[in-house]
Amino acid sequence: MCDEKTISDFVSLTLLVLALILGLSSVAPATEGDLNGDGSVDWADLSIFAEKWLHNASSGHDWSGGTDFDLSQDIDLVDFALWAQYWSTTNVYAIAYDPYQDVDWDLWHRALAQHHDHMGRLSLDRIKAYDEAGYNVIVPLDYAGRRSGGTTYCDYRLWPVHEYLSGFNSDEEVLATLNNIKLFVPSMEEIGCHHMTSPFLTTYIELWEPNYCETKEQWHYETSQQCMDLINLYGGMAIIAHPTASTDTYMELENYHGIEIVNGYFYCRWLLKEEYPDYPNYTEHFQLVWDHLLTNKDTKIWGFAVNDWYGPWEHRDEPYDAPYMDCGKILVMIPAYSMDEYRNSLEKGCFFAIHDWGEGKQNKNRYPKIAKIMASNDSIAIDTDGGVSWIANGERVAEGNAIDLTELPSGKDYKYVRAEISNGYGIVFTQPWALASLGQ
């Protein structure tokens, strides 16, 4: 049996829909729509208005007079239509996509992974350096796909790993010698046009250069878009490496899964101001590009952090106290260590990008830790030991461990919100939550 409140709620919603259908042209001022006086027009105002309308509360004696928009001395259906049209032009946000929705924060693994760090020609010693640094997943990556570059560029895939090491008959045998690494993932840096990495791709592709191959084969590409299309066609994920160009460049490209937002090579050049005095802050630029794409192109473009030439193997026997050493990495939430589960989490954006600027091995991996993320329809809370900032459409919109989406400024048409969690050793970037605007 329905109680009085349930009936009232149903009638209120029905009346709102009816009022929107009426589509009257007059729109009430914002101050008249803010019935609870909190500075915004929100669900609480809707509830108050519906209650007043249902009881036909008379106007002119208190603040409820703001509901008599047509000055008829009654709060009637016309008032409701006028108020509802104003309310429908304001933005009330809810989560449309949550990349962490399925995570069991108590049981899932937090896989520390590296997706772009040049290992050159593989050696067990180099692999063990990542293992000692605490990595759980690495890619056997180097440059590939440009014959004119000579021997600097591979004309093959570094996959499977054991075939490029001596004394092993399978990748499982290699993994059995390691303490932390549980998974190898195939990938190379495709450098024929704009650089991009290609996790999960096992088929060799390259830039078509007629001087080296007269006939264009199926595995050749001539443009960045064709390269992305081939990566996807053959089962990989196209990730744009170090997006140094203007945002328009990446707006025109299609079918890529993410971009790098932290890159150790470019971070190093910016920090070494004496050697590179005019080098721009590309880390800031990469993140500006990311926010622009999330706002104007697609809210499911994931952000990656990578080392790119400054991983743990390069200076394994040194203290590597520079903050750019081993500074870019991702933390992937997975229920089990398998290629399928790992890929599923990457595709869904169920991971974090980390800018780890701790100086010296003793200060690495001391970036903020995330114990749990709790998201409802219109709020997100992060259980963490770091400070949290919230970014929507490239704007810093809130601070603190939780955000109430109903309190976001109206009229902004926010497409997403993401969080940056920081301490003195680094920043953890969440992937974006896509937002739906309920007021339009």
N, C-alpha and C positions, 0 to 999 in steps of 0.2 A: 504494500500500500504506500502511495506517495505521500510524503508529509508536505506541510504548507510551504516550507522553504524550497523544496524541490520544484513544486508547481510554480512558485514565484520566479525561480531562476529560469525555468523553461519559458515562461511567458516573457520575461525580460529579454531573453535572447531572440525569441520570435519577433518581438516588437522592434528590436534593433534591426533585424533583417528587413522587416517591412518598411521601416523608416528609410533604410538605405535604398530600397527599391523605389520609394517615392521620389527620391532625387530632387528635392526642392533646391532652388538656386541660392537662397540666402544662406549665409554662413555666419555662425555666431562668433564673436570675438573670443580669443584664447582665454581671456580672463573669465568669461562667462562659462566656459567649459570646465574650468578648474574648480569643481565643487568642493573638494576637500582641502583646497588652499595650500597644496604642497608645491606649487610652481609648475606642475605638469598636468596634462590630461591623460589619465590612466584608467586601469580597470576599476579602481576604487570609485572614480567619478561615475563610471557607467553604472556601478551597483547603486550608488546614491540616487542617480537620476531615475533609474528604473523603479526604485522603491518609491520615490516621490510621485512618479507618474501613476503607478498602480494605485496609490492612495489619493490621487488627485489633490495633492497638498496645495493650499492657496498660497499666493505669492504676496510679496510686499511687506512681510513682517520680520523676516530674518534672511540669512544668506541664501535660503532656498528660493528666494525670489529670482535668483539668477537663472532659474530653469524656465521661467515664463518668457520665452524669447519673443513671442508675437504680441506680448502685452495684452492678452485677452482676459486677464485676471483668473485664468485657469491654466493648469499644467496639462496640456492636452496632446493629441497625436501630432499636431502641427509643430508644437515645441519639440517633441521627441524627434521628429524628422529633421528639424533645423539643427538640433544639437548633434544628432547622429552623423549628419553630413560633415560637420566640423570635426567630430571625433574620427571619422574615417580618413581625414586628410592628415592626421598626426601619425607618427610612427610608434607602434608598440611592437617590440621584437620578441621573437621566440627562436629557439634553436631548431634549425632545419636539418643540420647534419652534425653529428658528434663523432669525431675520429676515434675517440676512446670509449665509445659506448659499450663495447663487449668485454672490456678488460676486467679480469679478476685480479685486483691489485694485490691480493695476498698470495696468489698461486702462480701467476704468470712470471716468466723470466724477463729480466731487463737486460737485453743483449747489447753489449757495447760493440759498435760496429764501425768500420772504416770503409768508405766507398770510393775514395780517390786519393791514393798515395802511391807514388811511383816506386815499385820494387825492382825496376830494371829486370834483368833476367833472374829468375827465381833461385833462391837458395834456402836451405833449411835454417841457416843462421839468421837470415832476414825474417823469416816467418816467426822464429822463436822470439825475436825482439818484440813483435806485436803481442805474442803470448805473454811475455814477461810484463808488458805494459797493461795487461788486464783485458785485452780484447777477446770477444767471443766469436765475432764474425769478421772476416776480412775478404777483400777481393784481390786476386793476383793481377794487378793492373799495370799497364804501361801504354805508351803511345802506339796507335795502330792505324793502318789504312791509308798511307800516303807513300807510294813508291818513290816519288821524287825526293823524299827526305833521306833516302839511303838506309843504312843499317840502324839509324836512330829509331826508326819506326818499324814495328813488327808487321809482317805480312802473314800473320797467323794469330790465333787466340792462345793465350796462356792457360789453356784448359784441356783436359783436367790437370790439376796441380802436380800429381805424382809423375806425370810424363816429363816434367821439366826438373825433376829431382832424381838423384841417383839412389838406388837401393830400395825403392818402394814399388809395390805392385798395384796399389790403389790409394785413393785419397783417404780412405778409412785408416789405412796403415800410417799415413802421415799424421792424421788427427790423434791417433793413439799415443804419439810421442809428445803431445802437448798437454798443458795443464788447464788452460782457459779457452782456447779456440775450439769451438764445437762445429763450425760450419764454414766452408769456403763457398763463395758465390762468384760465378764467372762475370767478368766485366773488363772493358778496356776503355781508354780515352780515345774516341774517334775524332781525328784532327783534320779531316779533309776540308771542312768549311768551318763553321763555328764549332768550337770544341764542345763535346758532350760525352758523358759516360753512358754505359749501356749494360747495367746490371741484368743478369739472367740470359744475355745473348751469348750463344755458343757458336753461331755461324759467322764466319769472317766476312766483313764488308769493307769496301774502300772507295775512295774518291776515284772517279774515272778520269784517267790521264791518258789520252790517245797515244802519247809518245811511248807509253809503257804497255798499253793494251789497245790494239786497233779496234776491237769490237767491244761495245758496251754490253757487259753481262748483267744478269739479274741482280747480282750482288754489288753492282756499282751504283754510285750516286753522284750527282752533280751540284746539288744545293743542300743547304742545311735541312730544309723540309724533306727532301728525298732521303737524307740520312736518317731522320727521325722515323719516316715511314718504313724504311728497311728494318730499323731496330725493332719497331712494333710488329712488323710482318713476320720476322723470324723469332718472335717470342721474348724480346727484351723490353726494358723500360727506358725510355729516352729521358735523360736528366741533363739539363743545360749546365755546363761548367762555367764558373767565373763569369757572370753576365756583365761584362764591362761596357757593352754598347748601350745606346739609349733605349728607353722602355718601348719605343715604337718597334724596334727590331723584334722584340719578343711578343709583342701584341700581334704581329703579323704571322708568327709561326703557330702551328697547331699540333695537337696530339703529343705533347710532352707531359711528363708526370711531375716534374719538379725542377727547381733551380738551386744552385749553391748560394747560400746566404752568408757563409763564413768559409774562407779559403786561406790556409796557412801561408801560401806563397805570397799572396797579395797583402796579407796582414803583415808579414815580415818586411816587405819593401816599404810599407807605410811607416813602420816603426823605426827603420834604419834611416832616419832623416839626414844624417851626415853623408851617407852614401847615395841616397836618393832624395834630395831636398825638395824636388817638385812632384814627388809621387803622390797621387790623390788617395783619399781615404775610400778605397774600394769596398771595404766592409760595410760602410755606411751606404754606399751606392747600391750594393747588392740587395740590402734590405729595403731600400727605397723602391727598387725595381720590383721586389717581391710584393710589397704592399700595393703598388700600382697595379700589378697583374691580378692580385686577389680582389681589388676593388672594381676593376674594369674588364677583366677577362673571365676568370674562373676561380672560385673559392677552393678548388681542389688541386691547386698547384702547391706541392709540398716543398718545404724548405730543408736543405741539406747543409751540414757543416762537414768540412773535409780538411785534411792536412796538405795534400798536393805538394810533395817534395820535402815536407818537414815532419815526417813520421819518426817513430822511435828507432827504427833500424838505422837511420842515416848517421846518428851520433850515439850509437848504443853504448859505447864505452866512455862517453863524456857526460857531465852532469846536465847537459842541455838546459841551462838555467834561463834561456831566453823565453819570453812568454809565447812566442810563435811556434815553439817546438811542440808537436803533438797537440795542437790547439783546436782542431776541428774534428768532431766525431758525432755520431748519432747513437741514441739509445732506443732500441726497438722492443716494443712489448709483444711477446709471443708466448703462446701456451705450451709450445714444445719446440725443440731444435730440429726443424726439418725445413727443407727448401720451400715446400708448399706453405707452411705456416708463416715462414719469414716473408715470403713474397706477399701473402695475403695481408699481413700487417703493413708492409710498405705501401701497397696499393691503396689501402684504406686511410693512410696517414696516421697510423697508430704508432708513432714514434716521436722522439724529441731531437732537436738539433742543439748541439752544445758548443759554445765558445769557451774553451778551457784555457785561460791565460795564466794559470798558476806557473810560477817560475821555479824550475828544478823538479826532479822526479818526486821529491817528498811532498810537493804541493799540487801534483797532478791528481785529477779525479776528486778534487775537493769542492767542485761546483755544487750548487744546491741540489738536494735530493727531494724527489717527489714521492711521497708515500701513497697518495691517492688523489684522484680527481672525482668530484661529485657534481653531476650536472642534472638539472631538472629542465622543465620546459622553458623557463625564463631566468635561470640563474646558474652560475658555475662557481664552485669553490675548490681551491687547491690546498691540500694538506702538504706543506713544505716548510723547510727551515730557511728559505730565502725570502727576499722581498719581491712582491709581485706587482707588475705594471700591466695594464690591459690596453691593447691597441686595436682600434677599429677604423677601417678605411685609412690607415696610415696615421691616425691621430691617437695620442695618448688620452684615453677617456676615463680611466679610473685607476686607483691604487688600492692595494690590500689583497688579502687572500681570496676574497669573493667579489663577484660582480652581479648586480641585479639588472638584468637587461631591460626591465621596465623603466629604469631610471636613466637610460641613455637619452641624450638630448633629442628632442623631436625635430623632424624636418631634415635629418641628415641622410636618410636612406642608407644606413649602414648595411654592408653586405656580409661582414664577418667580424669576429672578434678573436684575438689571439693573446696569449700571455707571455711575458718575459719574466723569468724568475732569476734573480741575481744575488750574488754575495761578492766578497773580495777576491774570489778565485775564478769567477766566470759567470756566464749567462746560459740558462736553459730556455730554449724557445719551444713553446708548444706549437703544434700545427693549428690551423684556424678552424673555429667552429663556424659553419655557415649559418646565417641568420635569415629568418623569414619575417617580413614586415606585416603584422596583422592589421595595420591601420590603413592599408592601401589595397 
